[in-house]
């Protein structure tokens, strides 16, 4: 297990630890709206609907006229392929992170109005070894995003983070204004919740990003047929209150199928329960964070 303020392994946290984190004062209320807010969608645990949420939240915001940039920071590139985009060498944020070029050079159109993407590819794996050689490696993405904001006026920037506390995940949290936690409706997933909230606290108190705020907890893979899903949602809501997004994402076969066709859930099956849930989540983000649609030309 690592040590210090940026340890990348925290062990397993029991529910009492999670409740302690929820009760502490460092979980703040949301600040005033900002220009080009950056949202990191993350969890220490994989397979919780994080990338599905990044894709469909981005698409939902774009469908409402909000210029949205989705940055795929996971070397597996699932957000890239899930939107039907090609994985190409040199297309990711790897070069800019290593000091070669800017993020604006990597932006591509998604084929959907108002939705833009910086794709991922396997080169991003090398950042785990190469970036820590530099003293300011945790702040590299923040500097790139600051420069990008001066050039483009995106209404929202979404970071799809890899699972676990990788260098890329830490860079995302150091650069983000808000952390949105995707949480599967199972008790074991709550261990990941405790870990990511602990990491949020360390990032903030360690001075890496003192302004990082918890945007909210997004409950995913909710199975209406089971008491377990109901119990998990009730317990998390009881202890985190309005930090839980009211939009709950169901377990839905259409959500599972759509990425294999390179389509968002709105394109694949717009009448499905998954599409309706992400449509509601998009509206909730717009309202909660006061996101603004692009000016009409």
N, C-alpha and C positions, 0 to 999 in steps of 0.2 A: 504494500500500500504506500502511495506517495505521501509526502509531507509538505507543509508550507501552504501558503494561501492559494496555490493553483494546483494542488494535488489532483491527479486524474483518476483516483479510485477512492471511493468513499465507503465501500462496504455496503451491507444491507441495512436499511433503516426500518425499524418497526413502526407501526401506526402511531405509537406514543411520540416518537421523534417527529413524525410528519405533523402531528397536531401541535407540537411545540413550535415548529417552524411557522405554522399558520397563525399562531397566537402572538408572535413577536411583532414589534412595532416597525421593523424594517420593511414589511410588506406595505407599501405606501399607496395612497390614492393616486389616481391618474393626474398627470400634469396638464397644462393647457395644450391645445392643438398646436402642431408644428408643421413646418414645411417638409415635404418628402420624408415622412416618418418611416423608420426602418423597423420591421418586425422579424425577429428570429423565431422560427417555428422549430421547436427542439424537444427532445427527451433523451435521457441517458439510455433508455431501452429502445430497441428496434422493434419493428412490426406493430406499431401502435397507431398507424394512420397518419403519420407526420407528413410524408411526401404527398399522399392523397389529399391531405388538407391544404398543403402549400399550393398544389396545382389548382384545385377547385376554388379555393378562396381567391387566388389571383385571377382566375377566370371570371368569378362572380363579380369581383370589383371592376374588372375591365368591362364587363357587360353593362355596367352602370355608368360607363363613360369616364372612369378613373384611370388615368395613365399609370399602369402598374408594371414594375420591373420585378421579375422572378429570377433570383440568382441561385443556381443549383451548385451548392458547395459540397455535395456528397459525391465522392469518386465513383460510386456505383451508377450515377447519372440516371436514376429512375425518374426524376422530374423531367429531365431532358427527353428521354424516350417516351415518357407518359404523355407528352405534348406532341408526339410524332416528329420530333426534331432529330437530326443526325448527330451522332457523337463524332466530332472531328478533332484531330490532333491540333493543338494550339487554339482551340475555341474557348477554353475555360478561363477562369480567373488566375490560373497558375502563373502565367507570365507576369501580369501586373503585380501579383503578390511577391514575386521574386525580383521586382524592380524593372521589368521589361514591359513598357507600354502602360496604357491606362485601361480602366474598366470600360470606358465608353467605346474603345476599339472592339470590344467583345460583344456588344449588344446586337442582337438580331431580332427581327420581327417574328412573331410566333405564328403568323397567318390568321390572327384574330385581332380585331380592332382594339386598340388601347393596351394590348398585352405584349410586352417585350421580355426577352429572356437573355441571360448569360448562361450558356450551356456548361455542362460538366464533361469531363473525360478523365481517363486513368492517370494522366500526368499529375492530377491533384494529390495523388498518394504521396508523391515526392515531397510535398510541403511538410509532412510529418518529420522528415529528417533534415530538410534544408532550412526551413524557416527559423527553427530555434537557434541557429547559429548567430542570428542577429539579435542585438540587445532589445530592440523594440518590436520583436516579432508579434507580440500580442496586439499591437496597434496598427499593423500593416493594413488590414482591411478597412479600418476606420478612416485612415488617411485617404485611401482610394475612394471611399464613398463620399467623403467630404468634397473631394475634387469633382466627383460625378454630379453631386447636387448643385454645384456652381454652374455646371454645363447644361443640365437637364432639370426640368421641373416635374418630376414624377409625383403623382398623388400618393403613391405607396410603394415601398420597396420591401419585397418578401425574400427572406433568406431561408432556403431549405437546408437544414443542418444535418450532418451525418450523426448517427447515434454514438454515444459515449463521449468522453471528454477529450476529443482530438484537438490538435492545434487549430484545425479549421473551425471546430465548434467554439473554441475559446475566442478565436478572432471574431466570429459572428456575434458572440455575446459582448465582446469589447466594443463592437461597432454599432450594435442595435440600440434603438430607443426603447423598444418593448420586447419582452419575451412572452411568446404564446406557447403554452405547454400542451401538447397533444397527449391525452391520457386514455388508454383503453379501459373499458368498463369491466375490469377484473382486479381482484385484490392484489395479485402479484405485481400488477403494473404500478401500484401505489409505492412500491419500493423505488421505482424510477422517478416518481414524483418527488419523493423526499430528496433524492440525489440531485435532481436538477434545481430544486429550490435552494439546496445547500450551496450549489455552485453559483447560483445567482447571488446569494448573500456574500460569498467570498469574492466574486468579481467586483461587487459594489464596495464592500468594506476594504478590500485590498487596494482600492484607488484606481483600478484598471478602467472601470466605467461606473462611477458613482451615481450617474443619472439613469442607469438601467432600471426599468420598471416592469413589474409583472402585468402584462396586458390581460391575462386571464388563463383559465384552464379549460381546454376544449375536450369534452367527453366524447370519445369515439367508440365505434364498434359496439354500440348499445343494442342488446338483444331483448326486445320487448317480451319475449316468451319466457325469460328466466328471471327468477327472484334475485339472482346474484347481481345482474346489471342494475336492477332497481335499487338494491342495497348499497352498491358502490356509489352510485350517483347521489343517493340520499346522504351517505356519510360524508362524502367530499363536500357536498353543498352545505351541510350543517356546519362544517369547520372553516370553509373558505368563503361562504356567503356570496357576495356579488362579484367575487373574482372568478366564479364559474360562468362561462358563457351560457346564456339561456338556450342557445341552439345546441342540440345534442345530435351527433351523427350516428345513424343506425348502422348495424351490420347489414350490408346490402350487397347482393351478388353483382349488381350492375356497377357498383363502385370498384369491385375487384376486377371486373372484366374490362372496363373502359381503358385503362392504361395500355393493355396489350394491343389496342386498336389505335393508340396514339391520340386518344380523344379525351376531352374533359367529360365529366358526368353530364353536363348540360348538352353536349353534342351527342353523346352516346344514348342517353335515355332521359330526356328532360322532365318526364313525368314520374320518374322513380322517386322513392323516398329519400335516397341519397342526394339527388339533385335538389329536391325541395329543402332538405336540411342545409346544404351549402348555400343555397339562395338566401335562406334566412340568416345564416352566419354572415354572409356578405353585407346584408342590411344592418346587422348588429355592429359589425366593424365600422361601417360608415357613420352610424349614429354615435357609437361610443368614442371614436377617435376623431370625429368631425372631419372625415375625409372629403375632399373636394373633387368634383368632376372637372375634367379638362375644359377650358374655354372653347366654345364653338368658333370655328373659323368663319 
